[in-house]
């Protein structure tokens, strides 16, 4: 279960990274430079989360299909902010809280550490 959680988290964070870069471009074009900076900063953080999860997955030597759920349907800056908030709140309220419990139950300390770091950062992202 921990491996599947890691794959899901890796996929979701990877997609969030790219999604936020796209959202940053939209905000920039609409003239909201600070919103664009915020999206780019959080995109970098999502890349860090994905990288951490991927490193933990390195113990496996097999093909795997990752699938992470993310809110889609980009639009203007306002809609993109709403999508981002929804995604971050999901990660805090449901995703990482569940994944941390699974990793702890299975004694997967590296996964637990990766999930915990991401969880704490996602709490900040949701507030931003």
MODELLER restraints for C-alpha pairs under 7 A, 6 or more apart:
rsr = mdl.restraints
at = mdl.atoms
rsr.add(forms.Gaussian(group=physical.xy_distance, feature=features.Distance(at['CA:1:A'], at['CA:102:A']), mean=6.91, stdev=0.5))
rsr.add(forms.Gaussian(group=physical.xy_distance, feature=features.Distance(at['CA:2:A'], at['CA:102:A']), mean=6.15, stdev=0.5))
rsr.add(forms.Gaussian(group=physical.xy_distance, feature=features.Distance(at['CA:2:A'], at['CA:103:A']), mean=5.47, stdev=0.5))
rsr.add(forms.Gaussian(group=physical.xy_distance, feature=features.Distance(at['CA:5:A'], at['CA:99:A']), mean=5.95, stdev=0.5))
rsr.add(forms.Gaussian(group=physical.xy_distance, feature=features.Distance(at['CA:6:A'], at['CA:53:A']), mean=5.94, stdev=0.5))
rsr.add(forms.Gaussian(group=physical.xy_distance, feature=features.Distance(at['CA:6:A'], at['CA:57:A']), mean=6.93, stdev=0.5))
rsr.add(forms.Gaussian(group=physical.xy_distance, feature=features.Distance(at['CA:7:A'], at['CA:66:A']), mean=5.01, stdev=0.5))
rsr.add(forms.Gaussian(group=physical.xy_distance, feature=features.Distance(at['CA:8:A'], at['CA:66:A']), mean=5.63, stdev=0.5))
rsr.add(forms.Gaussian(group=physical.xy_distance, feature=features.Distance(at['CA:8:A'], at['CA:67:A']), mean=5.27, stdev=0.5))
rsr.add(forms.Gaussian(group=physical.xy_distance, feature=features.Distance(at['CA:8:A'], at['CA:68:A']), mean=4.59, stdev=0.5))
rsr.add(forms.Gaussian(group=physical.xy_distance, feature=features.Distance(at['CA:9:A'], at['CA:68:A']), mean=6.37, stdev=0.5))
rsr.add(forms.Gaussian(group=physical.xy_distance, feature=features.Distance(at['CA:10:A'], at['CA:50:A']), mean=4.71, stdev=0.5))
rsr.add(forms.Gaussian(group=physical.xy_distance, feature=features.Distance(at['CA:10:A'], at['CA:53:A']), mean=5.60, stdev=0.5))
rsr.add(forms.Gaussian(group=physical.xy_distance, feature=features.Distance(at['CA:10:A'], at['CA:54:A']), mean=6.33, stdev=0.5))
rsr.add(forms.Gaussian(group=physical.xy_distance, feature=features.Distance(at['CA:11:A'], at['CA:66:A']), mean=5.64, stdev=0.5))
rsr.add(forms.Gaussian(group=physical.xy_distance, feature=features.Distance(at['CA:11:A'], at['CA:67:A']), mean=5.65, stdev=0.5))
rsr.add(forms.Gaussian(group=physical.xy_distance, feature=features.Distance(at['CA:11:A'], at['CA:68:A']), mean=4.84, stdev=0.5))
rsr.add(forms.Gaussian(group=physical.xy_distance, feature=features.Distance(at['CA:12:A'], at['CA:68:A']), mean=4.15, stdev=0.5))
rsr.add(forms.Gaussian(group=physical.xy_distance, feature=features.Distance(at['CA:12:A'], at['CA:69:A']), mean=5.98, stdev=0.5))
rsr.add(forms.Gaussian(group=physical.xy_distance, feature=features.Distance(at['CA:12:A'], at['CA:70:A']), mean=6.41, stdev=0.5))
rsr.add(forms.Gaussian(group=physical.xy_distance, feature=features.Distance(at['CA:13:A'], at['CA:46:A']), mean=5.30, stdev=0.5))
rsr.add(forms.Gaussian(group=physical.xy_distance, feature=features.Distance(at['CA:13:A'], at['CA:47:A']), mean=6.68, stdev=0.5))
rsr.add(forms.Gaussian(group=physical.xy_distance, feature=features.Distance(at['CA:13:A'], at['CA:49:A']), mean=6.47, stdev=0.5))
rsr.add(forms.Gaussian(group=physical.xy_distance, feature=features.Distance(at['CA:13:A'], at['CA:50:A']), mean=5.20, stdev=0.5))
rsr.add(forms.Gaussian(group=physical.xy_distance, feature=features.Distance(at['CA:14:A'], at['CA:46:A']), mean=6.87, stdev=0.5))
rsr.add(forms.Gaussian(group=physical.xy_distance, feature=features.Distance(at['CA:14:A'], at['CA:47:A']), mean=6.30, stdev=0.5))
rsr.add(forms.Gaussian(group=physical.xy_distance, feature=features.Distance(at['CA:14:A'], at['CA:50:A']), mean=5.68, stdev=0.5))
rsr.add(forms.Gaussian(group=physical.xy_distance, feature=features.Distance(at['CA:16:A'], at['CA:43:A']), mean=6.87, stdev=0.5))
rsr.add(forms.Gaussian(group=physical.xy_distance, feature=features.Distance(at['CA:16:A'], at['CA:46:A']), mean=6.44, stdev=0.5))
rsr.add(forms.Gaussian(group=physical.xy_distance, feature=features.Distance(at['CA:17:A'], at['CA:43:A']), mean=4.38, stdev=0.5))
rsr.add(forms.Gaussian(group=physical.xy_distance, feature=features.Distance(at['CA:17:A'], at['CA:44:A']), mean=6.72, stdev=0.5))
rsr.add(forms.Gaussian(group=physical.xy_distance, feature=features.Distance(at['CA:17:A'], at['CA:46:A']), mean=5.20, stdev=0.5))
rsr.add(forms.Gaussian(group=physical.xy_distance, feature=features.Distance(at['CA:17:A'], at['CA:47:A']), mean=5.65, stdev=0.5))
rsr.add(forms.Gaussian(group=physical.xy_distance, feature=features.Distance(at['CA:20:A'], at['CA:39:A']), mean=5.29, stdev=0.5))
rsr.add(forms.Gaussian(group=physical.xy_distance, feature=features.Distance(at['CA:20:A'], at['CA:40:A']), mean=6.50, stdev=0.5))
rsr.add(forms.Gaussian(group=physical.xy_distance, feature=features.Distance(at['CA:20:A'], at['CA:43:A']), mean=5.30, stdev=0.5))
rsr.add(forms.Gaussian(group=physical.xy_distance, feature=features.Distance(at['CA:21:A'], at['CA:39:A']), mean=6.55, stdev=0.5))
rsr.add(forms.Gaussian(group=physical.xy_distance, feature=features.Distance(at['CA:21:A'], at['CA:40:A']), mean=5.81, stdev=0.5))
rsr.add(forms.Gaussian(group=physical.xy_distance, feature=features.Distance(at['CA:21:A'], at['CA:43:A']), mean=6.19, stdev=0.5))
rsr.add(forms.Gaussian(group=physical.xy_distance, feature=features.Distance(at['CA:23:A'], at['CA:39:A']), mean=6.66, stdev=0.5))
rsr.add(forms.Gaussian(group=physical.xy_distance, feature=features.Distance(at['CA:23:A'], at['CA:80:A']), mean=6.17, stdev=0.5))
rsr.add(forms.Gaussian(group=physical.xy_distance, feature=features.Distance(at['CA:24:A'], at['CA:36:A']), mean=4.08, stdev=0.5))
rsr.add(forms.Gaussian(group=physical.xy_distance, feature=features.Distance(at['CA:24:A'], at['CA:37:A']), mean=6.93, stdev=0.5))
rsr.add(forms.Gaussian(group=physical.xy_distance, feature=features.Distance(at['CA:24:A'], at['CA:39:A']), mean=5.20, stdev=0.5))
rsr.add(forms.Gaussian(group=physical.xy_distance, feature=features.Distance(at['CA:24:A'], at['CA:40:A']), mean=6.06, stdev=0.5))
rsr.add(forms.Gaussian(group=physical.xy_distance, feature=features.Distance(at['CA:25:A'], at['CA:36:A']), mean=6.69, stdev=0.5))
rsr.add(forms.Gaussian(group=physical.xy_distance, feature=features.Distance(at['CA:26:A'], at['CA:76:A']), mean=6.66, stdev=0.5))
rsr.add(forms.Gaussian(group=physical.xy_distance, feature=features.Distance(at['CA:26:A'], at['CA:77:A']), mean=6.41, stdev=0.5))
rsr.add(forms.Gaussian(group=physical.xy_distance, feature=features.Distance(at['CA:27:A'], at['CA:33:A']), mean=6.66, stdev=0.5))
rsr.add(forms.Gaussian(group=physical.xy_distance, feature=features.Distance(at['CA:27:A'], at['CA:35:A']), mean=6.15, stdev=0.5))
rsr.add(forms.Gaussian(group=physical.xy_distance, feature=features.Distance(at['CA:27:A'], at['CA:36:A']), mean=5.14, stdev=0.5))
rsr.add(forms.Gaussian(group=physical.xy_distance, feature=features.Distance(at['CA:27:A'], at['CA:77:A']), mean=5.28, stdev=0.5))
rsr.add(forms.Gaussian(group=physical.xy_distance, feature=features.Distance(at['CA:28:A'], at['CA:36:A']), mean=5.47, stdev=0.5))
rsr.add(forms.Gaussian(group=physical.xy_distance, feature=features.Distance(at['CA:49:A'], at['CA:118:A']), mean=5.79, stdev=0.5))
rsr.add(forms.Gaussian(group=physical.xy_distance, feature=features.Distance(at['CA:52:A'], at['CA:114:A']), mean=6.04, stdev=0.5))
rsr.add(forms.Gaussian(group=physical.xy_distance, feature=features.Distance(at['CA:53:A'], at['CA:114:A']), mean=6.11, stdev=0.5))
rsr.add(forms.Gaussian(group=physical.xy_distance, feature=features.Distance(at['CA:56:A'], at['CA:110:A']), mean=6.38, stdev=0.5))
rsr.add(forms.Gaussian(group=physical.xy_distance, feature=features.Distance(at['CA:56:A'], at['CA:111:A']), mean=6.21, stdev=0.5))
rsr.add(forms.Gaussian(group=physical.xy_distance, feature=features.Distance(at['CA:70:A'], at['CA:87:A']), mean=6.29, stdev=0.5))
rsr.add(forms.Gaussian(group=physical.xy_distance, feature=features.Distance(at['CA:71:A'], at['CA:83:A']), mean=5.87, stdev=0.5))
rsr.add(forms.Gaussian(group=physical.xy_distance, feature=features.Distance(at['CA:71:A'], at['CA:87:A']), mean=6.19, stdev=0.5))
rsr.add(forms.Gaussian(group=physical.xy_distance, feature=features.Distance(at['CA:74:A'], at['CA:80:A']), mean=5.71, stdev=0.5))
rsr.add(forms.Gaussian(group=physical.xy_distance, feature=features.Distance(at['CA:85:A'], at['CA:126:A']), mean=5.77, stdev=0.5))
rsr.add(forms.Gaussian(group=physical.xy_distance, feature=features.Distance(at['CA:88:A'], at['CA:122:A']), mean=6.00, stdev=0.5))
rsr.add(forms.Gaussian(group=physical.xy_distance, feature=features.Distance(at['CA:88:A'], at['CA:125:A']), mean=6.52, stdev=0.5))
rsr.add(forms.Gaussian(group=physical.xy_distance, feature=features.Distance(at['CA:88:A'], at['CA:126:A']), mean=5.11, stdev=0.5))
rsr.add(forms.Gaussian(group=physical.xy_distance, feature=features.Distance(at['CA:89:A'], at['CA:126:A']), mean=5.81, stdev=0.5))
rsr.add(forms.Gaussian(group=physical.xy_distance, feature=features.Distance(at['CA:91:A'], at['CA:122:A']), mean=6.86, stdev=0.5))
rsr.add(forms.Gaussian(group=physical.xy_distance, feature=features.Distance(at['CA:92:A'], at['CA:119:A']), mean=6.08, stdev=0.5))
rsr.add(forms.Gaussian(group=physical.xy_distance, feature=features.Distance(at['CA:92:A'], at['CA:122:A']), mean=6.23, stdev=0.5))
rsr.add(forms.Gaussian(group=physical.xy_distance, feature=features.Distance(at['CA:92:A'], at['CA:123:A']), mean=6.06, stdev=0.5))
rsr.add(forms.Gaussian(group=physical.xy_distance, feature=features.Distance(at['CA:96:A'], at['CA:115:A']), mean=6.12, stdev=0.5))
rsr.add(forms.Gaussian(group=physical.xy_distance, feature=features.Distance(at['CA:96:A'], at['CA:119:A']), mean=5.71, stdev=0.5))
rsr.add(forms.Gaussian(group=physical.xy_distance, feature=features.Distance(at['CA:99:A'], at['CA:115:A']), mean=6.88, stdev=0.5))
rsr.add(forms.Gaussian(group=physical.xy_distance, feature=features.Distance(at['CA:100:A'], at['CA:112:A']), mean=5.40, stdev=0.5))
rsr.add(forms.Gaussian(group=physical.xy_distance, feature=features.Distance(at['CA:100:A'], at['CA:115:A']), mean=5.94, stdev=0.5))
rsr.add(forms.Gaussian(group=physical.xy_distance, feature=features.Distance(at['CA:100:A'], at['CA:116:A']), mean=6.68, stdev=0.5))
rsr.add(forms.Gaussian(group=physical.xy_distance, feature=features.Distance(at['CA:103:A'], at['CA:109:A']), mean=6.89, stdev=0.5))
rsr.add(forms.Gaussian(group=physical.xy_distance, feature=features.Distance(at['CA:103:A'], at['CA:111:A']), mean=6.09, stdev=0.5))
rsr.add(forms.Gaussian(group=physical.xy_distance, feature=features.Distance(at['CA:103:A'], at['CA:112:A']), mean=5.24, stdev=0.5))
rsr.add(forms.Gaussian(group=physical.xy_distance, feature=features.Distance(at['CA:104:A'], at['CA:112:A']), mean=6.18, stdev=0.5))
